[in-house]
Amino acid sequence: MQLSLYHSVYFIGIGGIGMSALARWFKLKGMKVAGYDRTETVLTQQLKAEGIDIHFEDRTDLIPSFVKKEETLVVYTPAVPKGHKELNYLMNNQFTVIKRSECLGLITKDYKTVAVAGTHGKTTTSSIVAHILRTARKNMVAFLGGITTNYNSNLVMYGEVNADTIVVVEADEFDRSFLKLHPTLAVVTSTDADHLDIYKDHESLLQSFADFISQIKKDGYLAIHESVEETAEHNQHITTESYGMSRGQFFAGRITARGGFFEFDLKGLREINNIQLGVPGFHNMQNAMAAIAIALRLGIDENVIKEALASFSGVKRRFEFIINDENLVYIDDYAHHPREIEAFIGSLKEMYAGKKITVVFQPHLFTRTRDFADGFAASLSLADELLMMDIYPAREEPIPGVDADLIFKKIKGPSKMKCTKKNVVQKLKDLNIEVLATVGAGDIDTCVAPIKEFLTKKYHEV
């Protein structure tokens, strides 16, 4: 399939973070772009302001008139339900209909591609790589799974799109999407059990990561976290280098921390001293080391790498400071897997030793809640105070016997209570808040503005 054959693109699920980056790309390429999404969000409002027609009802009569079988490529997300009227109409009428992952594979096949895979850390690591490339003034395009704070977008570009362009993408393991990619360089950050509704067991997930690694182009390069490097053991056609906090061919030395922000030296195959990291958290230091390994492989000067890391200001909903005052801290984070939550709360406790950590958590997906209830309970028990919402179902139908209580009743932290999106502010009013975090991958982000408003008023009244 040649993308050049099409004059327009229609997206079903255009408001998704990965889909919207593709929509922006095609719009910048001069193509007509439109789409459907279930709900209006800040992101869909931004797309509409950029000239993209979007509607929010699943009705075939709302499909724009320029959507024609011979001229339009239809791209959909696997999160769209099977009974979707528009999707079935377009399929039944022989439109060219492909998944988002196929589209990304078609875009990247003719360029040097950096693909970042892993059950967590993808978005921040790929965003750091993109920021380093842009700081180095390399011709580049990055399709990201989050909104970078530096550029306020999930599509980051610099220079011309030509034969020298480097494309950065997230290699998503959900629905085995990353098997549509054949990167030149890749990162694997982690391979924890997840998406067991797709993979059934952890072994199948690990095999899928091994398959992804086998698709790295001959004489290509892989940076892999030392804890999972056995996943790449049998791939002799590529150069593999490991990284980690204290082990691997790249690791950290002379780590100093001020308020959770790190300065460290890179040790191992290359040594770079006095690296300052512009985002907090131990996990982000490891994400930065993976990005450094890629940048060095691409021949980027170490001084440019240091400049980029110091000026990288993060990704929205990834350890995002909403309020950061001496007596009151409020952070919003996308963590939705037990390992992510454990790392996130652990970083909070390190950064704010002696202060009370209050966490508001929204579980994401019935299957993930069912499969990892014990892990969620253990990680959330690290909080000094927990407020738990109901499960955000996303693409799933309810599962009998699976609800937030499956986690809640097992939590052994000192204080826990249930809440909803509607009453969370009221619940918080009764608490003495020192460090607050909202955590989850669903629509808990809609609570951020009202919580910030409440906390700001309370803080100024004190």
C-alpha positions as CSV (number, residue, x, y, z in Angstrom):
1,M,0.0,0.0,0.0
2,Q,1.2,3.5,-0.9
3,L,0.0,6.3,1.3
4,S,0.7,8.7,-1.6
5,L,-2.4,7.3,-3.4
6,Y,-4.7,8.9,-0.9
7,H,-5.9,12.5,-0.6
8,S,-7.7,12.3,2.7
9,V,-7.7,10.3,5.9
10,Y,-10.6,9.6,8.2
11,F,-9.9,8.5,11.8
12,I,-12.3,6.5,14.0
13,G,-11.1,7.2,17.5
14,I,-9.3,10.4,16.5
15,G,-9.0,11.6,20.1
16,G,-6.7,8.8,21.2
17,I,-3.2,10.0,22.0
18,G,-1.6,7.9,19.3
19,M,-4.3,8.5,16.7
20,S,-4.2,12.3,17.2
21,A,-0.5,12.4,16.5
22,L,-1.1,10.7,13.1
23,A,-4.0,13.1,12.4
24,R,-1.7,16.0,12.9
25,W,0.9,14.5,10.7
26,F,-1.4,14.0,7.7
27,K,-2.8,17.5,8.2
28,L,0.7,18.9,8.0
29,K,1.3,16.9,4.9
30,G,-1.6,18.8,3.2
31,M,-4.2,16.0,3.3
32,K,-7.9,16.5,4.3
33,V,-8.4,15.0,7.8
34,A,-11.5,14.3,9.8
35,G,-12.6,11.9,12.4
36,Y,-15.0,10.5,15.0
37,D,-14.5,10.1,18.8
38,R,-16.8,9.1,21.6
39,T,-16.2,12.1,23.8
40,E,-15.0,15.7,23.5
41,T,-11.7,16.4,25.3
42,V,-9.1,19.1,25.5
43,L,-7.2,17.2,22.8
44,T,-10.1,17.0,20.4
45,Q,-10.7,20.7,21.0
46,Q,-7.1,21.4,20.0
47,L,-7.5,19.2,16.8
48,K,-10.6,21.1,15.8
49,A,-8.8,24.4,16.4
50,E,-6.1,23.1,14.0
51,G,-8.8,22.7,11.3
52,I,-9.7,19.0,11.7
53,D,-13.5,18.2,11.5
54,I,-14.5,16.0,14.4
55,H,-17.9,14.7,15.5
56,F,-19.0,12.7,18.6
57,E,-22.0,10.7,17.5
58,D,-21.6,7.3,15.8
59,R,-23.7,8.2,12.8
60,T,-22.8,7.4,9.2
61,D,-24.6,10.6,8.0
62,L,-22.0,12.7,9.9
63,I,-19.1,11.2,7.8
64,P,-17.8,14.2,5.8
65,S,-18.6,14.3,2.0
66,F,-14.9,14.3,1.1
67,V,-14.6,10.8,2.5
68,K,-14.6,8.8,-0.8
69,K,-13.7,5.1,-1.3
70,E,-11.0,5.7,-4.0
71,E,-9.4,8.7,-2.2
72,T,-9.7,8.2,1.5
73,L,-7.7,6.0,3.9
74,V,-9.6,5.0,7.0
75,V,-7.6,4.5,10.2
76,Y,-9.1,3.0,13.4
77,T,-8.0,2.2,16.9
78,P,-8.5,-1.4,18.2
79,A,-10.2,0.2,21.2
80,V,-13.3,0.9,19.0
81,P,-16.1,-1.7,19.7
82,K,-16.9,-4.3,17.1
83,G,-20.4,-3.0,16.7
84,H,-19.4,0.6,15.7
85,K,-21.7,1.7,12.9
86,E,-19.3,4.0,11.0
87,L,-16.5,1.5,11.0
88,N,-18.8,-1.3,9.8
89,Y,-20.3,0.9,7.1
90,L,-16.8,1.8,5.8
91,M,-15.6,-1.8,5.8
92,N,-18.8,-3.0,4.1
93,N,-18.4,-0.4,1.4
94,Q,-14.9,-1.6,0.6
95,F,-13.0,1.5,1.8
96,T,-9.3,0.9,2.6
97,V,-9.5,0.4,6.4
98,I,-6.4,-0.2,8.5
99,K,-5.4,-0.1,12.2
100,R,-3.4,2.7,13.7
101,S,-0.4,0.3,14.0
102,E,-0.5,-0.5,10.3
103,C,-0.6,3.2,9.4
104,L,2.4,3.9,11.7
105,G,4.3,1.0,10.0
106,L,3.6,2.4,6.6
107,I,4.8,5.9,7.6
108,T,8.0,4.6,9.1
109,K,9.1,2.0,6.6
110,D,11.1,4.4,4.5
111,Y,12.9,6.2,7.3
112,K,15.5,5.4,9.9
113,T,13.2,4.6,12.8
114,V,13.8,4.6,16.6
115,A,11.1,2.5,18.3
116,V,10.7,2.5,22.0
117,A,8.9,-0.6,23.5
118,G,8.2,-1.7,27.1
119,T,5.3,-2.2,29.4
120,H,6.2,1.1,31.1
121,G,8.5,4.0,30.3
122,K,7.7,4.2,26.5
123,T,6.2,7.7,26.5
124,T,8.9,9.4,28.6
125,T,11.8,7.6,26.9
126,S,10.6,8.3,23.4
127,S,9.9,11.9,24.4
128,I,13.5,12.3,25.7
129,V,14.9,10.8,22.5
130,A,12.8,13.2,20.5
131,H,13.9,16.2,22.6
132,I,17.6,15.2,22.2
133,L,17.2,14.9,18.4
134,R,15.5,18.3,18.2
135,T,18.1,19.9,20.4
136,A,20.7,18.5,18.1
137,R,18.9,20.0,15.1
138,K,18.5,16.7,13.4
139,N,15.7,16.2,10.8
140,M,13.2,14.3,12.9
141,V,9.6,13.4,13.4
142,A,8.3,11.9,16.7
143,F,4.9,10.2,17.1
144,L,4.4,10.2,20.9
145,G,2.0,8.6,23.3
146,G,1.7,11.8,25.5
147,I,1.8,15.5,25.3
148,T,5.3,16.8,25.8
149,T,5.6,19.8,28.1
150,N,8.4,21.3,26.0
151,Y,6.4,21.3,22.8
152,N,2.8,21.0,24.1
153,S,2.1,18.3,21.4
154,N,2.3,14.6,20.7
155,L,3.8,15.3,17.3
156,V,7.3,16.8,17.4
157,M,9.1,17.8,14.3
158,Y,12.3,19.5,13.2
159,G,13.8,20.3,9.8
160,E,12.7,18.8,6.5
161,V,11.2,15.4,5.9
162,N,13.8,13.8,3.6
163,A,16.0,10.7,3.3
164,D,17.9,11.8,6.4
165,T,14.9,12.1,8.7
166,I,14.8,10.1,11.9
167,V,11.4,9.0,13.0
168,V,10.8,8.2,16.7
169,V,7.7,6.1,17.7
170,E,6.3,4.3,20.6
171,A,6.2,0.5,19.9
172,D,2.9,-0.5,21.6
173,E,2.6,-4.1,22.8
174,F,-1.2,-3.8,23.1
175,D,-2.9,-5.9,20.4
176,R,0.7,-6.8,19.2
177,S,0.7,-3.5,17.4
178,F,4.5,-3.2,17.6
179,L,4.9,-6.2,15.2
180,K,4.0,-3.8,12.4
181,L,7.3,-2.0,12.9
182,H,10.8,-2.8,11.5
183,P,13.0,-0.2,13.3
184,T,16.7,0.6,12.8
185,L,17.2,1.3,16.5
186,A,15.0,0.2,19.4
187,V,14.6,0.3,23.2
188,V,13.0,-2.2,25.5
189,T,12.4,-0.7,28.9
190,S,10.4,-3.5,30.6
191,T,8.4,-6.7,29.9
192,D,6.2,-7.0,33.0
193,A,3.0,-9.0,32.6
194,D,0.2,-6.8,31.2
195,H,-2.6,-6.9,28.7
196,L,-3.4,-10.5,29.6
197,D,-6.8,-10.1,27.9
198,I,-4.8,-10.1,24.7
199,Y,-1.9,-12.4,25.6
200,K,-3.5,-14.8,28.1
201,D,-0.2,-15.3,30.0
202,H,3.1,-13.7,30.6
203,E,5.0,-16.1,28.4
204,S,3.0,-15.1,25.4
205,L,3.8,-11.4,26.1
206,L,7.5,-12.2,26.4
207,Q,7.4,-14.1,23.1
208,S,5.8,-11.0,21.5
209,F,8.7,-8.8,22.7
210,A,11.2,-11.3,21.4
211,D,9.4,-11.2,18.0
212,F,9.6,-7.4,18.1
213,I,13.3,-7.5,18.7
214,S,13.8,-10.0,15.8
215,Q,12.2,-7.4,13.5
216,I,15.0,-4.8,14.2
217,K,16.7,-4.3,10.8
218,K,20.0,-6.2,10.2
219,D,23.0,-4.5,11.7
220,G,20.5,-2.4,13.8
221,Y,20.8,-1.5,17.5
222,L,18.9,-2.4,20.7
223,A,19.2,-0.7,24.1
224,I,17.5,-3.0,26.6
225,H,17.1,-2.8,30.4
226,E,19.5,-5.1,32.2
227,S,16.6,-6.9,34.0
228,V,15.1,-8.2,30.7
229,E,18.1,-8.5,28.5
230,E,17.6,-12.3,28.2
231,T,14.7,-11.4,25.8
232,A,17.3,-10.5,23.2
233,E,19.7,-13.3,23.8
234,H,19.2,-15.1,20.4
235,N,19.4,-12.1,18.1
236,Q,22.9,-12.0,16.6
237,H,22.0,-9.8,13.7
238,I,21.9,-6.6,15.8
239,T,24.1,-4.9,18.4
240,T,22.6,-5.1,21.9
241,E,23.7,-3.0,24.8
242,S,22.1,-3.1,28.3
243,Y,21.4,-0.2,30.7
244,G,20.3,0.0,34.4
245,M,20.7,1.9,37.6
246,S,23.7,0.0,38.8
247,R,24.2,-2.8,36.3
248,G,24.5,-3.0,32.5
249,Q,26.8,-1.7,29.9
250,F,25.4,1.8,30.7
251,F,24.7,2.6,34.4
252,A,24.6,5.5,36.8
253,G,27.3,6.6,39.2
254,R,27.8,9.5,41.6
255,I,24.1,10.0,42.0
256,T,23.0,13.1,43.9
257,A,19.4,14.2,44.5
258,R,17.9,17.5,45.4
259,G,14.1,17.3,45.9
260,G,13.9,14.2,43.7
261,F,15.8,15.8,40.8
262,F,19.0,14.0,39.9
263,E,22.5,14.7,38.9
264,F,24.6,11.7,37.9
265,D,27.5,10.4,35.8
266,L,27.0,7.9,33.0
267,K,29.4,5.0,33.5
268,G,30.2,1.9,31.4
269,L,30.9,1.8,27.7
270,R,30.9,5.6,27.6
271,E,31.4,8.1,30.5
272,I,29.6,11.4,30.6
273,N,29.9,13.4,33.8
274,N,27.6,15.8,35.6
275,I,24.3,15.0,33.8
276,Q,21.4,17.0,35.2
277,L,17.9,15.6,34.7
278,G,15.0,18.0,34.3
279,V,12.4,15.6,35.6
280,P,12.1,13.8,39.0
281,G,12.0,10.1,39.9
282,F,14.4,7.2,39.8
283,H,12.5,5.6,36.9
284,N,13.1,8.7,34.8
285,M,16.9,8.4,35.3
286,Q,16.7,4.9,33.8
287,N,14.5,6.3,30.9
288,A,17.2,8.9,30.4
289,M,20.0,6.3,30.2
290,A,18.1,4.5,27.5
291,A,17.7,7.7,25.5
292,I,21.4,8.5,26.0
293,A,22.3,5.1,24.6
294,I,20.2,5.8,21.5
295,A,21.6,9.3,21.1
296,L,25.2,8.1,21.3
297,R,24.5,5.4,18.7
298,L,23.2,8.2,16.4
299,G,26.5,10.1,16.9
300,I,25.1,13.0,18.9
301,D,27.6,15.0,20.9
302,E,27.6,14.4,24.6
303,N,27.3,18.1,25.4
304,V,24.1,18.3,23.3
305,I,22.8,15.3,25.1
306,K,23.5,17.0,28.5
307,E,21.9,20.2,27.3
308,A,18.8,18.3,26.2
309,L,18.4,16.3,29.4
310,A,18.7,19.4,31.6
311,S,16.0,21.2,29.6
312,F,13.6,18.3,29.2
313,S,10.5,19.3,31.2
314,G,8.6,16.1,31.0
315,V,5.3,14.7,29.6
316,K,1.8,15.7,30.8
317,R,0.4,13.2,33.2
318,R,3.8,11.6,33.7
319,F,4.9,12.9,37.2
320,E,3.3,16.2,36.2
321,F,3.5,18.9,38.9
322,I,0.1,20.7,39.2
323,I,1.1,22.5,42.4
324,N,4.6,22.6,43.7
325,D,4.8,24.9,46.7
326,E,6.8,24.5,49.9
327,N,3.8,23.4,52.0
328,L,1.7,21.8,49.3
329,V,2.5,19.5,46.4
330,Y,0.0,18.1,43.9
331,I,1.2,15.7,41.2
332,D,-0.8,13.9,38.4
333,D,0.5,10.6,37.0
334,Y,-0.7,8.1,34.4
335,A,0.5,5.0,36.3
336,H,-1.9,2.1,35.8
337,H,0.2,-1.0,36.5
338,P,1.3,-2.2,40.0
339,R,5.0,-1.9,39.1
340,E,4.5,1.7,37.9
341,I,2.5,2.6,41.0
342,E,5.1,1.1,43.2
343,A,7.9,3.1,41.5
344,F,5.8,6.3,41.5
345,I,4.9,6.2,45.2
346,G,8.4,5.1,46.1
347,S,9.8,8.2,44.4
348,L,7.3,10.4,46.2
349,K,8.4,8.9,49.6
350,E,12.0,9.5,48.6
351,M,11.4,13.1,47.5
352,Y,9.1,14.1,50.4
353,A,10.5,12.0,53.3
354,G,8.5,12.7,56.5
355,K,5.5,14.1,54.7
356,K,2.1,12.4,54.3
357,I,1.5,10.9,50.9
358,T,-2.2,11.0,49.8
359,V,-3.1,9.1,46.6
360,V,-6.3,9.2,44.6
361,F,-6.4,6.1,42.4
362,Q,-8.7,5.1,39.5
363,P,-8.3,1.4,38.4
364,H,-8.2,1.0,34.6
365,L,-9.9,-2.0,32.9
366,F,-11.8,-4.9,34.4
367,T,-9.3,-7.4,33.1
368,R,-6.2,-5.6,34.5
369,T,-8.0,-5.3,37.9
370,R,-8.8,-9.0,37.9
371,D,-5.3,-10.1,36.8
372,F,-3.3,-7.8,39.2
373,A,-5.5,-7.2,42.2
374,D,-2.9,-8.4,44.6
375,G,-0.2,-6.3,43.0
376,F,-2.3,-3.2,43.0
377,A,-3.2,-3.7,46.7
378,A,0.5,-4.1,47.6
379,S,1.7,-1.0,45.7
380,L,-1.2,1.2,46.9
381,S,-0.6,0.1,50.5
382,L,2.6,2.2,50.3
383,A,0.4,5.4,50.4
384,D,-0.2,7.0,53.8
385,E,-3.7,7.8,52.7
386,L,-5.7,6.3,49.8
387,L,-8.9,7.3,48.0
388,M,-10.1,4.8,45.4
389,M,-12.5,5.4,42.6
390,D,-14.5,2.8,40.6
391,I,-12.9,1.0,37.6
392,Y,-12.7,3.0,34.4
393,P,-13.8,0.4,31.8
394,A,-12.4,2.0,28.6
395,R,-13.0,-0.6,25.8
396,E,-14.3,-3.4,28.1
397,E,-17.6,-4.7,29.2
398,P,-18.1,-5.4,33.0
399,I,-16.9,-8.8,34.3
400,P,-19.1,-10.4,37.0
401,G,-17.4,-10.2,40.4
402,V,-14.7,-7.7,39.3
403,D,-14.9,-4.2,40.8
404,A,-12.7,-1.8,42.7
405,D,-13.4,-3.7,46.0
406,L,-11.3,-6.6,44.6
407,I,-8.3,-4.3,45.3
408,F,-9.7,-2.1,48.0
409,K,-10.4,-4.9,50.5
410,K,-6.8,-6.1,50.3
411,I,-5.1,-2.8,50.9
412,K,-3.2,-2.6,54.2
413,G,-2.2,1.0,54.2
414,P,-2.9,3.1,57.3
415,S,-5.9,5.0,55.8
416,K,-8.3,4.1,52.9
417,M,-11.7,5.2,51.7
418,K,-13.8,5.0,48.5
419,C,-14.7,8.1,46.4
420,T,-16.2,9.0,43.0
421,K,-15.3,11.7,40.5
422,K,-18.2,13.7,41.7
423,N,-17.3,13.7,45.4
424,V,-13.5,13.5,45.4
425,V,-13.1,17.2,46.1
426,Q,-15.6,17.0,49.0
427,K,-13.6,14.0,50.4
428,L,-10.3,15.9,50.1
429,K,-11.8,18.8,52.1
430,D,-11.8,16.7,55.2
431,L,-8.1,15.7,54.9
432,N,-4.9,17.4,55.9
433,I,-3.0,17.3,52.6
434,E,0.8,17.6,52.3
435,V,1.6,15.7,49.1
436,L,-1.3,14.7,46.9
437,A,-1.2,12.5,43.7
438,T,-4.0,11.6,41.3
439,V,-3.1,8.3,39.6
440,G,-4.6,6.3,36.7
441,A,-5.0,5.9,33.0
442,G,-8.8,6.5,32.7
443,D,-10.6,9.8,33.0
444,I,-9.3,10.8,36.4
445,D,-7.5,13.6,34.6
446,T,-10.9,15.4,34.4
447,C,-10.6,15.8,38.2
448,V,-7.3,17.6,38.0
449,A,-8.7,21.1,37.4
450,P,-11.3,21.1,40.2
451,I,-8.8,19.6,42.7
452,K,-6.3,22.2,41.8
453,E,-8.9,25.0,42.2
454,F,-9.9,23.6,45.6
455,L,-6.3,23.2,46.8
456,T,-5.3,26.6,45.6
457,K,-8.1,28.3,47.5
458,K,-7.3,26.3,50.6
459,Y,-3.6,27.0,50.4
460,H,-4.1,30.8,50.0
461,E,-6.6,30.9,52.9
462,V,-4.1,29.3,55.3
